Amino acid sequence: CAGGMITAGISYHYEIIHPKTRGMVYLVVPSLVSFGILTSGLLSLDCIIKDNWCLTQIPLTIILIILVLILHKLPESPVFVFQQTRDLHMTRKNLLFFRNGNFSQATNEFEKIQNAEEQRTMSYKPFLGRFFSTKAIIGPIIVSTLLALFQQFSGVYVFLFYTSHFTKMVSFDKVDIGNLIIYLMGFLGSIIFPLMIHKVGLKIMFVVGFFGMSISLFSIYALTYLYNVALLKILLIGSFLFWFQAGPCLTIWIIFNKVFPQKYQQTSQTYLSFLFWIFNYLIIALFLSVLSVLGMNLILIIAIMNTIFAVVVFIFFVDPKERKTH
């Protein structure tokens, strides 16, 4: 259910927001996600729940109810309406709703929707054939697949899903407090790095993110044998999430948005969501069994993998802005 909601939500969101605001929205989303994780950690403090874990579900239930009420009032995506029904009146009506009644703006976007749909219809092929056999997007498919692989195997979701496990692993007494510190540092990164991305560039942010994550993990591994201080390890795990916000989290959806032509956006979002869930499942399913065999050496392996990812991105990745200027 969650996977389907994410795919549908991303596609709907992409189609209804103004094209000029998409870049800004993609920068804000990681902060909102991190804020949600931080809020969850805060509400999971022992002093609040007092062994009553049902309390942690109350905010989620409230948010879902609000979401259902809002979606009930929102009209369907104009792009979807035109693709499925060719209803010009309904398409214009929905566009006017999302553009606050700005007729000229809605008219311009309506013409773009018509042109994009005409191109899509002229180049129609079976679903998978249309996506995977189009030479113009073979490069974006390869790039997006590799970036999705790098993001998932960076280890971030292992640390998110098993935060309590790692907090106990570094011998931090207050597990709930340790988790909250880790989430807080991830949230700070999601606020700081979006302010830098347009000045620094996607490629540099990606490289810095992977290198920062690897340094954090190398430090945790070294401290295990040199200077075993639990609080310092908690801060380093938090810094791992902090640096994740610099590249693998923040830039990846921006890159996906830039490398795929508009008529392939829906299909690409579905494909990428599928990749994320497959990679996610493999990592989470194998983590505990691998950890039981490797122990802290798993931290070292993940650190080495992030270093390799950083080097590969630095050597082979071309920033979309640089590609357009050549």
Phi and psi in degrees as GROMACS dihedral restraints (atoms count N, CA, C in turn):
[ dihedral_restraints ]
;  ai    aj    ak    al  type     phi  dphi    fc
    3     4     5     6     1   -63.0    20    10
    4     5     6     7     1   -42.5    20    10
    6     7     8     9     1   -61.4    20    10
    7     8     9    10     1   -43.2    20    10
    9    10    11    12     1   -64.2    20    10
   10    11    12    13     1   -40.3    20    10
   12    13    14    15     1   -65.1    20    10
   13    14    15    16     1   -40.0    20    10
   15    16    17    18     1   -63.8    20    10
   16    17    18    19     1   -47.9    20    10
   18    19    20    21     1   -60.6    20    10
   19    20    21    22     1   -48.0    20    10
   21    22    23    24     1   -64.2    20    10
   22    23    24    25     1   -40.6    20    10
   24    25    26    27     1   -64.3    20    10
   25    26    27    28     1   -43.0    20    10
   27    28    29    30     1   -64.4    20    10
   28    29    30    31     1   -45.1    20    10
   30    31    32    33     1   -63.8    20    10
   31    32    33    34     1   -45.4    20    10
   33    34    35    36     1   -62.9    20    10
   34    35    36    37     1   -44.7    20    10
   36    37    38    39     1   -61.6    20    10
   37    38    39    40     1   -43.0    20    10
   39    40    41    42     1   -63.4    20    10
   40    41    42    43     1   -37.2    20    10
   42    43    44    45     1   -79.4    20    10
   43    44    45    46     1   -27.3    20    10
   45    46    47    48     1   -95.5    20    10
   46    47    48    49     1   -23.7    20    10
   48    49    50    51     1   -79.1    20    10
   49    50    51    52     1   156.6    20    10
   51    52    53    54     1   -67.2    20    10
   52    53    54    55     1   137.3    20    10
   54    55    56    57     1   -53.3    20    10
   55    56    57    58     1   -34.5    20    10
   57    58    59    60     1   -71.9    20    10
   58    59    60    61     1   -19.4    20    10
   60    61    62    63     1   -98.8    20    10
   61    62    63    64     1    -2.2    20    10
   63    64    65    66     1   -62.5    20    10
   64    65    66    67     1   -41.5    20    10
   66    67    68    69     1   -60.1    20    10
   67    68    69    70     1   -43.6    20    10
   69    70    71    72     1   -65.3    20    10
   70    71    72    73     1   -40.6    20    10
   72    73    74    75     1   -63.4    20    10
   73    74    75    76     1   -42.2    20    10
   75    76    77    78     1   -62.7    20    10
   76    77    78    79     1   -28.5    20    10
   78    79    80    81     1   -76.3    20    10
   79    80    81    82     1   -28.6    20    10
   81    82    83    84     1   -82.4    20    10
   82    83    84    85     1   -32.5    20    10
   84    85    86    87     1   -55.4    20    10
   85    86    87    88     1   -47.6    20    10
   87    88    89    90     1   -58.0    20    10
   88    89    90    91     1   -36.1    20    10
   90    91    92    93     1   -64.5    20    10
   91    92    93    94     1   -40.6    20    10
   93    94    95    96     1   -66.9    20    10
   94    95    96    97     1   -40.3    20    10
   96    97    98    99     1   -63.5    20    10
   97    98    99   100     1   -45.7    20    10
   99   100   101   102     1   -64.1    20    10
  100   101   102   103     1   -36.9    20    10
  102   103   104   105     1   -64.3    20    10
  103   104   105   106     1   -38.8    20    10
  105   106   107   108     1   -63.3    20    10
  106   107   108   109     1   -42.4    20    10
  108   109   110   111     1   -64.9    20    10
  109   110   111   112     1   -42.6    20    10
  111   112   113   114     1   -62.0    20    10
  112   113   114   115     1   -43.7    20    10
  114   115   116   117     1   -61.4    20    10
  115   116   117   118     1   -41.0    20    10
  117   118   119   120     1   -61.6    20    10
  118   119   120   121     1   -42.6    20    10
  120   121   122   123     1   -64.1    20    10
  121   122   123   124     1   -39.0    20    10
  123   124   125   126     1   -64.8    20    10
  124   125   126   127     1   -43.5    20    10
  126   127   128   129     1   -73.9    20    10
  127   128   129   130     1   -11.1    20    10
  129   130   131   132     1   -94.6    20    10
  130   131   132   133     1     3.5    20    10
  132   133   134   135     1   -61.0    20    10
  133   134   135   136     1   140.4    20    10
  135   136   137   138     1   -59.1    20    10
  136   137   138   139     1   -33.8    20    10
  138   139   140   141     1   -69.4    20    10
  139   140   141   142     1   -16.1    20    10
  141   142   143   144     1   -98.2    20    10
  142   143   144   145     1   -50.8    20    10
  144   145   146   147     1   -80.5    20    10
  145   146   147   148     1   -33.4    20    10
  147   148   149   150     1    49.6    20    10
  148   149   150   151     1    53.4    20    10
  150   151   152   153     1    68.5    20    10
  151   152   153   154     1     6.2    20    10
  153   154   155   156     1  -102.3    20    10
  154   155   156   157     1    85.0    20    10
  156   157   158   159     1   -69.3    20    10
  157   158   159   160     1   -15.0    20    10
  159   160   161   162     1   -62.4    20    10
  160   161   162   163     1   -26.0    20    10
  162   163   164   165     1   -63.2    20    10
  163   164   165   166     1   -30.1    20    10
  165   166   167   168     1   -69.0    20    10
  166   167   168   169     1   -18.2    20    10
  168   169   170   171     1   -88.8    20    10
  169   170   171   172     1   -12.3    20    10
  171   172   173   174     1   -62.4    20    10
  172   173   174   175     1   -49.7    20    10
  174   175   176   177     1   -59.3    20    10
  175   176   177   178     1   -40.0    20    10
  177   178   179   180     1   -62.5    20    10
  178   179   180   181     1   -42.7    20    10
  180   181   182   183     1   -62.7    20    10
  181   182   183   184     1   -43.0    20    10
  183   184   185   186     1   -62.7    20    10
  184   185   186   187     1   -44.4    20    10
  186   187   188   189     1   -63.5    20    10
  187   188   189   190     1   -42.1    20    10
  189   190   191   192     1   -64.2    20    10
  190   191   192   193     1   -38.3    20    10
  192   193   194   195     1   -64.4    20    10
  193   194   195   196     1   -44.6    20    10
  195   196   197   198     1   -61.2    20    10
  196   197   198   199     1   -41.8    20    10
  198   199   200   201     1   -61.3    20    10
  199   200   201   202     1   -43.8    20    10
  201   202   203   204     1   -62.5    20    10
  202   203   204   205     1   -42.0    20    10
  204   205   206   207     1   -65.2    20    10
  205   206   207   208     1   -40.4    20    10
  207   208   209   210     1   -67.2    20    10
  208   209   210   211     1   -46.2    20    10
  210   211   212   213     1   -63.1    20    10
  211   212   213   214     1   -31.3    20    10
  213   214   215   216     1   -63.4    20    10
  214   215   216   217     1   -31.9    20    10
  216   217   218   219     1   -87.6    20    10
  217   218   219   220     1   -21.6    20    10
  219   220   221   222     1   -79.8    20    10
  220   221   222   223     1   140.8    20    10
  222   223   224   225     1   -77.6    20    10
  223   224   225   226     1   168.7    20    10
  225   226   227   228     1   -68.8    20    10
  226   227   228   229     1   157.2    20    10
  228   229   230   231     1   -58.2    20    10
  229   230   231   232     1   131.2    20    10
  231   232   233   234     1   -58.8    20    10
  232   233   234   235     1   -35.8    20    10
  234   235   236   237     1   -63.0    20    10
  235   236   237   238     1   -46.5    20    10
  237   238   239   240     1   -64.3    20    10
  238   239   240   241     1   -42.8    20    10
  240   241   242   243     1   -59.0    20    10
  241   242   243   244     1   -45.6    20    10
  243   244   245   246     1   -68.9    20    10
  244   245   246   247     1   -39.4    20    10
  246   247   248   249     1   -64.3    20    10
  247   248   249   250     1   -37.8    20    10
  249   250   251   252     1   -89.9    20    10
  250   251   252   253     1   -32.6    20    10
  252   253   254   255     1  -120.3    20    10
  253   254   255   256     1   -21.0    20    10
  255   256   257   258     1    58.3    20    10
  256   257   258   259     1    25.1    20    10
  258   259   260   261     1   -80.8    20    10
  259   260   261   262     1   101.5    20    10
  261   262   263   264     1   -65.2    20    10
  262   263   264   265     1   -41.5    20    10
  264   265   266   267     1   -63.2    20    10
  265   266   267   268     1   -47.6    20    10
  267   268   269   270     1   -66.9    20    10
  268   269   270   271     1   -37.7    20    10
  270   271   272   273     1   -62.5    20    10
  271   272   273   274     1   -46.9    20    10
  273   274   275   276     1   -63.6    20    10
  274   275   276   277     1   -41.1    20    10
  276   277   278   279     1   -61.0    20    10
  277   278   279   280     1   -45.3    20    10
  279   280   281   282     1   -67.3    20    10
  280   281   282   283     1   -38.4    20    10
  282   283   284   285     1   -62.1    20    10
  283   284   285   286     1   -43.3    20    10
  285   286   287   288     1   -61.8    20    10
  286   287   288   289     1   -36.7    20    10
  288   289   290   291     1   -62.8    20    10
  289   290   291   292     1   -47.6    20    10
  291   292   293   294     1   -75.7    20    10
  292   293   294   295     1   -16.4    20    10
  294   295   296   297     1  -108.3    20    10
  295   296   297   298     1    22.1    20    10
  297   298   299   300     1    54.7    20    10
  298   299   300   301     1    37.6    20    10
  300   301   302   303     1    78.7    20    10
  301   302   303   304     1     8.2    20    10
  303   304   305   306     1   -74.8    20    10
  304   305   306   307     1   100.6    20    10
  306   307   308   309     1   -65.5    20    10
  307   308   309   310     1   -45.5    20    10
  309   310   311   312     1   -64.5    20    10
  310   311   312   313     1   -40.6    20    10
  312   313   314   315     1   -65.0    20    10
  313   314   315   316     1   -43.6    20    10
  315   316   317   318     1   -64.7    20    10
  316   317   318   319     1   -37.2    20    10
  318   319   320   321     1   -65.2    20    10
  319   320   321   322     1   -44.0    20    10
  321   322   323   324     1   -61.1    20    10
  322   323   324   325     1   -44.4    20    10
  324   325   326   327     1   -68.9    20    10
  325   326   327   328     1   -33.7    20    10
  327   328   329   330     1   -62.5    20    10
  328   329   330   331     1   -41.7    20    10
  330   331   332   333     1   -63.2    20    10
  331   332   333   334     1   -38.5    20    10
  333   334   335   336     1   -66.7    20    10
  334   335   336   337     1   -39.0    20    10
  336   337   338   339     1   -62.6    20    10
  337   338   339   340     1   -42.8    20    10
  339   340   341   342     1   -61.7    20    10
  340   341   342   343     1   -46.5    20    10
  342   343   344   345     1   -63.3    20    10
  343   344   345   346     1   -43.4    20    10
  345   346   347   348     1   -63.9    20    10
  346   347   348   349     1   -38.6    20    10
  348   349   350   351     1   -70.1    20    10
  349   350   351   352     1   -36.3    20    10
  351   352   353   354     1   -63.2    20    10
  352   353   354   355     1   -43.1    20    10
  354   355   356   357     1   -64.5    20    10
  355   356   357   358     1   -41.6    20    10
  357   358   359   360     1   -63.1    20    10
  358   359   360   361     1   -41.2    20    10
  360   361   362   363     1   -67.3    20    10
  361   362   363   364     1   -40.5    20    10
  363   364   365   366     1   -65.4    20    10
  364   365   366   367     1   -32.1    20    10
  366   367   368   369     1  -101.6    20    10
  367   368   369   370     1    25.1    20    10
  369   370   371   372     1   -66.0    20    10
  370   371   372   373     1   134.0    20    10
  372   373   374   375     1  -143.5    20    10
  373   374   375   376     1   172.3    20    10
  375   376   377   378     1   -54.0    20    10
  376   377   378   379     1   152.4    20    10
  378   379   380   381     1   -49.1    20    10
  379   380   381   382     1   -59.5    20    10
  381   382   383   384     1   -68.3    20    10
  382   383   384   385     1   -36.5    20    10
  384   385   386   387     1   -62.8    20    10
  385   386   387   388     1   -41.4    20    10
  387   388   389   390     1   -61.5    20    10
  388   389   390   391     1   -36.5    20    10
  390   391   392   393     1   -84.3    20    10
  391   392   393   394     1   -50.3    20    10
  393   394   395   396     1   -87.8    20    10
  394   395   396   397     1   -16.8    20    10
  396   397   398   399     1  -101.3    20    10
  397   398   399   400     1     1.2    20    10
  399   400   401   402     1   -81.4    20    10
  400   401   402   403     1   116.9    20    10
  402   403   404   405     1   -60.2    20    10
  403   404   405   406     1   -32.9    20    10
  405   406   407   408     1   -64.8    20    10
  406   407   408   409     1   -22.4    20    10
  408   409   410   411     1  -117.4    20    10
  409   410   411   412     1    11.3    20    10
  411   412   413   414     1   -62.3    20    10
  412   413   414   415     1   -43.3    20    10
  414   415   416   417     1   -59.7    20    10
  415   416   417   418     1   -52.8    20    10
  417   418   419   420     1   -57.0    20    10
  418   419   420   421     1   -36.7    20    10
  420   421   422   423     1   -64.4    20    10
  421   422   423   424     1   -44.9    20    10
  423   424   425   426     1   -63.9    20    10
  424   425   426   427     1   -46.4    20    10
  426   427   428   429     1   -61.7    20    10
  427   428   429   430     1   -47.6    20    10
  429   430   431   432     1   -65.7    20    10
  430   431   432   433     1   -36.0    20    10
  432   433   434   435     1   -64.9    20    10
  433   434   435   436     1   -44.3    20    10
  435   436   437   438     1   -64.8    20    10
  436   437   438   439     1   -43.0    20    10
  438   439   440   441     1   -65.8    20    10
  439   440   441   442     1   -38.1    20    10
  441   442   443   444     1   -64.0    20    10
  442   443   444   445     1   -40.4    20    10
  444   445   446   447     1   -62.3    20    10
  445   446   447   448     1   -46.0    20    10
  447   448   449   450     1   -61.3    20    10
  448   449   450   451     1   -44.3    20    10
  450   451   452   453     1   -62.5    20    10
  451   452   453   454     1   -46.8    20    10
  453   454   455   456     1   -69.3    20    10
  454   455   456   457     1   -39.7    20    10
  456   457   458   459     1   -88.0    20    10
  457   458   459   460     1     8.6    20    10
  459   460   461   462     1   -72.2    20    10
  460   461   462   463     1   -15.3    20    10
  462   463   464   465     1    93.4    20    10
  463   464   465   466     1     1.1    20    10
  465   466   467   468     1   -65.2    20    10
  466   467   468   469     1   -40.0    20    10
  468   469   470   471     1   -74.2    20    10
  469   470   471   472     1   -25.6    20    10
  471   472   473   474     1   -62.3    20    10
  472   473   474   475     1   -45.1    20    10
  474   475   476   477     1   -69.4    20    10
  475   476   477   478     1   -32.4    20    10
  477   478   479   480     1   -72.5    20    10
  478   479   480   481     1   -46.5    20    10
  480   481   482   483     1   -74.0    20    10
  481   482   483   484     1   -28.8    20    10
  483   484   485   486     1  -117.2    20    10
  484   485   486   487     1    36.8    20    10
  486   487   488   489     1   -57.4    20    10
  487   488   489   490     1   -46.8    20    10
  489   490   491   492     1   -61.5    20    10
  490   491   492   493     1   -37.3    20    10
  492   493   494   495     1   -63.0    20    10
  493   494   495   496     1   -44.5    20    10
  495   496   497   498     1   -69.8    20    10
  496   497   498   499     1   -35.2    20    10
  498   499   500   501     1   -61.9    20    10
  499   500   501   502     1   -41.7    20    10
  501   502   503   504     1   -69.3    20    10
  502   503   504   505     1   -34.8    20    10
  504   505   506   507     1   -63.0    20    10
  505   506   507   508     1   -33.4    20    10
  507   508   509   510     1   -93.3    20    10
  508   509   510   511     1    10.7    20    10
  510   511   512   513     1    64.8    20    10
  511   512   513   514     1    37.0    20    10
  513   514   515   516     1   -88.0    20    10
  514   515   516   517     1   123.2    20    10
  516   517   518   519     1   -64.5    20    10
  517   518   519   520     1   -49.9    20    10
  519   520   521   522     1   -88.4    20    10
  520   521   522   523     1    92.7    20    10
  522   523   524   525     1   -61.8    20    10
  523   524   525   526     1   -42.7    20    10
  525   526   527   528     1   -65.4    20    10
  526   527   528   529     1   -38.9    20    10
  528   529   530   531     1   -68.3    20    10
  529   530   531   532     1   -41.6    20    10
  531   532   533   534     1   -60.5    20    10
  532   533   534   535     1   -43.8    20    10
  534   535   536   537     1   -60.4    20    10
  535   536   537   538     1   -42.3    20    10
  537   538   539   540     1   -64.6    20    10
  538   539   540   541     1   -39.2    20    10
  540   541   542   543     1   -62.0    20    10
  541   542   543   544     1   -43.6    20    10
  543   544   545   546     1   -62.3    20    10
  544   545   546   547     1   -46.5    20    10
  546   547   548   549     1   -65.0    20    10
  547   548   549   550     1   -36.6    20    10
  549   550   551   552     1   -63.6    20    10
  550   551   552   553     1   -41.2    20    10
  552   553   554   555     1   -67.3    20    10
  553   554   555   556     1   -36.7    20    10
  555   556   557   558     1   -63.7    20    10
  556   557   558   559     1   -39.2    20    10
  558   559   560   561     1   -65.9    20    10
  559   560   561   562     1   -40.7    20    10
  561   562   563   564     1   -61.5    20    10
  562   563   564   565     1   -41.0    20    10
  564   565   566   567     1   -62.7    20    10
  565   566   567   568     1   -36.5    20    10
  567   568   569   570     1   -69.9    20    10
  568   569   570   571     1   -19.6    20    10
  570   571   572   573     1   -88.3    20    10
  571   572   573   574     1   -39.7    20    10
  573   574   575   576     1   -74.9    20    10
  574   575   576   577     1   -49.3    20    10
  576   577   578   579     1   -69.6    20    10
  577   578   579   580     1   -31.7    20    10
  579   580   581   582     1   -59.7    20    10
  580   581   582   583     1   -25.7    20    10
  582   583   584   585     1   -73.1    20    10
  583   584   585   586     1   -16.2    20    10
  585   586   587   588     1  -103.9    20    10
  586   587   588   589     1   -18.2    20    10
  588   589   590   591     1   -63.1    20    10
  589   590   591   592     1   -38.7    20    10
  591   592   593   594     1   -73.0    20    10
  592   593   594   595     1   -25.2    20    10
  594   595   596   597     1   -84.7    20    10
  595   596   597   598     1   -36.4    20    10
  597   598   599   600     1   -88.8    20    10
  598   599   600   601     1   -40.5    20    10
  600   601   602   603     1   105.1    20    10
  601   602   603   604     1   153.4    20    10
  603   604   605   606     1   -65.4    20    10
  604   605   606   607     1   -43.4    20    10
  606   607   608   609     1   -63.0    20    10
  607   608   609   610     1   -48.2    20    10
  609   610   611   612     1   -62.6    20    10
  610   611   612   613     1   -40.6    20    10
  612   613   614   615     1   -62.7    20    10
  613   614   615   616     1   -40.7    20    10
  615   616   617   618     1   -61.5    20    10
  616   617   618   619     1   -48.7    20    10
  618   619   620   621     1   -63.3    20    10
  619   620   621   622     1   -46.4    20    10
  621   622   623   624     1   -59.9    20    10
  622   623   624   625     1   -42.1    20    10
  624   625   626   627     1   -60.5    20    10
  625   626   627   628     1   -49.8    20    10
  627   628   629   630     1   -65.4    20    10
  628   629   630   631     1   -42.1    20    10
  630   631   632   633     1   -65.3    20    10
  631   632   633   634     1   -42.3    20    10
  633   634   635   636     1   -61.1    20    10
  634   635   636   637     1   -41.6    20    10
  636   637   638   639     1   -63.7    20    10
  637   638   639   640     1   -42.9    20    10
  639   640   641   642     1   -66.6    20    10
  640   641   642   643     1   -39.6    20    10
  642   643   644   645     1   -62.7    20    10
  643   644   645   646     1   -41.1    20    10
  645   646   647   648     1   -59.9    20    10
  646   647   648   649     1   -44.2    20    10
  648   649   650   651     1   -72.1    20    10
  649   650   651   652     1   -39.3    20    10
  651   652   653   654     1   -59.1    20    10
  652   653   654   655     1   -39.3    20    10
  654   655   656   657     1   -66.7    20    10
  655   656   657   658     1   -41.9    20    10
  657   658   659   660     1   -60.9    20    10
  658   659   660   661     1   -44.1    20    10
  660   661   662   663     1   -63.7    20    10
  661   662   663   664     1   -42.8    20    10
  663   664   665   666     1   -65.8    20    10
  664   665   666   667     1   -40.9    20    10
  666   667   668   669     1   -64.5    20    10
  667   668   669   670     1   -25.9    20    10
  669   670   671   672     1   -60.1    20    10
  670   671   672   673     1   -30.8    20    10
  672   673   674   675     1  -107.8    20    10
  673   674   675   676     1   -17.1    20    10
  675   676   677   678     1  -106.0    20    10
  676   677   678   679     1   -49.7    20    10
  678   679   680   681     1  -150.5    20    10
  679   680   681   682     1    84.1    20    10
  681   682   683   684     1   -80.3    20    10
  682   683   684   685     1    85.5    20    10
  684   685   686   687     1  -111.4    20    10
  685   686   687   688     1   117.6    20    10
  687   688   689   690     1   -61.7    20    10
  688   689   690   691     1   -44.9    20    10
  690   691   692   693     1   -62.5    20    10
  691   692   693   694     1   -40.1    20    10
  693   694   695   696     1   -64.3    20    10
  694   695   696   697     1   -37.7    20    10
  696   697   698   699     1   -66.8    20    10
  697   698   699   700     1   -38.7    20    10
  699   700   701   702     1   -61.2    20    10
  700   701   702   703     1   -43.0    20    10
  702   703   704   705     1   -64.0    20    10
  703   704   705   706     1   -35.6    20    10
  705   706   707   708     1   -71.3    20    10
  706   707   708   709     1   -37.2    20    10
  708   709   710   711     1   -63.2    20    10
  709   710   711   712     1   -40.8    20    10
  711   712   713   714     1   -62.1    20    10
  712   713   714   715     1   -38.4    20    10
  714   715   716   717     1   -67.9    20    10
  715   716   717   718     1   -28.0    20    10
  717   718   719   720     1   -60.4    20    10
  718   719   720   721     1   -46.4    20    10
  720   721   722   723     1   -69.0    20    10
  721   722   723   724     1   -33.0    20    10
  723   724   725   726     1   -59.8    20    10
  724   725   726   727     1   -48.5    20    10
  726   727   728   729     1   -73.4    20    10
  727   728   729   730     1   -27.0    20    10
  729   730   731   732     1   -58.6    20    10
  730   731   732   733     1   -35.0    20    10
  732   733   734   735     1   -67.1    20    10
  733   734   735   736     1   -20.0    20    10
  735   736   737   738     1   -72.2    20    10
  736   737   738   739     1   -40.8    20    10
  738   739   740   741     1  -128.3    20    10
  739   740   741   742     1   -73.4    20    10
  741   742   743   744     1   -56.3    20    10
  742   743   744   745     1   -32.3    20    10
  744   745   746   747     1   -84.9    20    10
  745   746   747   748     1   -52.4    20    10
  747   748   749   750     1   -73.0    20    10
  748   749   750   751     1   -46.2    20    10
  750   751   752   753     1   -86.9    20    10
  751   752   753   754     1   -20.4    20    10
  753   754   755   756     1   -65.0    20    10
  754   755   756   757     1   -40.6    20    10
  756   757   758   759     1   -73.8    20    10
  757   758   759   760     1   -29.8    20    10
  759   760   761   762     1   -65.0    20    10
  760   761   762   763     1   -42.2    20    10
  762   763   764   765     1   -63.8    20    10
  763   764   765   766     1   -44.3    20    10
  765   766   767   768     1   -58.5    20    10
  766   767   768   769     1   -40.6    20    10
  768   769   770   771     1   -64.5    20    10
  769   770   771   772     1   -34.1    20    10
  771   772   773   774     1   -83.4    20    10
  772   773   774   775     1   -33.6    20    10
  774   775   776   777     1   -85.2    20    10
  775   776   777   778     1   -22.3    20    10
  777   778   779   780     1   -98.3    20    10
  778   779   780   781     1   132.1    20    10
  780   781   782   783     1   -58.9    20    10
  781   782   783   784     1   155.7    20    10
  783   784   785   786     1   -58.0    20    10
  784   785   786   787     1   -39.0    20    10
  786   787   788   789     1   -69.1    20    10
  787   788   789   790     1   -12.7    20    10
  789   790   791   792     1  -106.1    20    10
  790   791   792   793     1     6.6    20    10
  792   793   794   795     1   -62.1    20    10
  793   794   795   796     1   -46.1    20    10
  795   796   797   798     1   -60.8    20    10
  796   797   798   799     1   -48.7    20    10
  798   799   800   801     1   -64.4    20    10
  799   800   801   802     1   -39.9    20    10
  801   802   803   804     1   -65.0    20    10
  802   803   804   805     1   -39.7    20    10
  804   805   806   807     1   -64.0    20    10
  805   806   807   808     1   -40.1    20    10
  807   808   809   810     1   -63.9    20    10
  808   809   810   811     1   -45.3    20    10
  810   811   812   813     1   -62.1    20    10
  811   812   813   814     1   -44.8    20    10
  813   814   815   816     1   -69.2    20    10
  814   815   816   817     1   -38.5    20    10
  816   817   818   819     1   -62.8    20    10
  817   818   819   820     1   -39.3    20    10
  819   820   821   822     1   -61.1    20    10
  820   821   822   823     1   -44.5    20    10
  822   823   824   825     1   -59.6    20    10
  823   824   825   826     1   -46.2    20    10
  825   826   827   828     1   -60.1    20    10
  826   827   828   829     1   -44.2    20    10
  828   829   830   831     1   -69.5    20    10
  829   830   831   832     1   -37.2    20    10
  831   832   833   834     1   -64.8    20    10
  832   833   834   835     1   -50.7    20    10
  834   835   836   837     1   -62.0    20    10
  835   836   837   838     1   -40.9    20    10
  837   838   839   840     1   -60.1    20    10
  838   839   840   841     1   -46.5    20    10
  840   841   842   843     1   -61.2    20    10
  841   842   843   844     1   -45.2    20    10
  843   844   845   846     1   -60.9    20    10
  844   845   846   847     1   -44.0    20    10
  846   847   848   849     1   -66.3    20    10
  847   848   849   850     1   -49.5    20    10
  849   850   851   852     1   -66.7    20    10
  850   851   852   853     1   -37.6    20    10
  852   853   854   855     1   -66.4    20    10
  853   854   855   856     1   -35.4    20    10
  855   856   857   858     1   -91.9    20    10
  856   857   858   859     1   -14.3    20    10
  858   859   860   861     1   -59.6    20    10
  859   860   861   862     1   -54.7    20    10
  861   862   863   864     1   -62.8    20    10
  862   863   864   865     1   -40.0    20    10
  864   865   866   867     1   -67.7    20    10
  865   866   867   868     1   -38.8    20    10
  867   868   869   870     1   -68.8    20    10
  868   869   870   871     1   -40.6    20    10
  870   871   872   873     1   -63.2    20    10
  871   872   873   874     1   -38.1    20    10
  873   874   875   876     1   -64.2    20    10
  874   875   876   877     1   -26.3    20    10
  876   877   878   879     1   -88.7    20    10
  877   878   879   880     1   -43.8    20    10
  879   880   881   882     1   -93.6    20    10
  880   881   882   883     1   -27.1    20    10
  882   883   884   885     1    62.2    20    10
  883   884   885   886     1  -136.3    20    10
  885   886   887   888     1   -65.8    20    10
  886   887   888   889     1   -17.3    20    10
  888   889   890   891     1   -63.3    20    10
  889   890   891   892     1   -22.7    20    10
  891   892   893   894     1   -64.1    20    10
  892   893   894   895     1   -35.8    20    10
  894   895   896   897     1   -60.1    20    10
  895   896   897   898     1   -43.0    20    10
  897   898   899   900     1   -64.0    20    10
  898   899   900   901     1   -41.6    20    10
  900   901   902   903     1   -63.8    20    10
  901   902   903   904     1   -44.0    20    10
  903   904   905   906     1   -63.7    20    10
  904   905   906   907     1   -37.9    20    10
  906   907   908   909     1   -62.6    20    10
  907   908   909   910     1   -43.5    20    10
  909   910   911   912     1   -64.0    20    10
  910   911   912   913     1   -41.2    20    10
  912   913   914   915     1   -61.5    20    10
  913   914   915   916     1   -41.3    20    10
  915   916   917   918     1   -66.2    20    10
  916   917   918   919     1   -35.3    20    10
  918   919   920   921     1   -64.1    20    10
  919   920   921   922     1   -43.3    20    10
  921   922   923   924     1   -61.9    20    10
  922   923   924   925     1   -43.2    20    10
  924   925   926   927     1   -59.8    20    10
  925   926   927   928     1   -42.4    20    10
  927   928   929   930     1   -62.1    20    10
  928   929   930   931     1   -42.8    20    10
  930   931   932   933     1   -66.0    20    10
  931   932   933   934     1   -43.6    20    10
  933   934   935   936     1   -61.9    20    10
  934   935   936   937     1   -45.5    20    10
  936   937   938   939     1   -63.0    20    10
  937   938   939   940     1   -41.7    20    10
  939   940   941   942     1   -63.6    20    10
  940   941   942   943     1   -38.7    20    10
  942   943   944   945     1   -81.4    20    10
  943   944   945   946     1   -44.0    20    10
  945   946   947   948     1  -105.1    20    10
  946   947   948   949     1   -24.4    20    10
  948   949   950   951     1   -79.2    20    10
  949   950   951   952     1   136.8    20    10
  951   952   953   954     1  -114.3    20    10
  952   953   954   955     1   125.2    20    10
  954   955   956   957     1   -59.3    20    10
  955   956   957   958     1   133.1    20    10
  957   958   959   960     1   -52.4    20    10
  958   959   960   961     1   -34.6    20    10
  960   961   962   963     1   -66.2    20    10
  961   962   963   964     1   -41.2    20    10
  963   964   965   966     1   -66.6    20    10
  964   965   966   967     1   -37.6    20    10
  966   967   968   969     1   -64.2    20    10
  967   968   969   970     1   -36.5    20    10
  969   970   971   972     1   -73.0    20    10
  970   971   972   973     1   -24.8    20    10
  972   973   974   975     1   -86.4    20    10
  973   974   975   976     1    -8.6    20    10
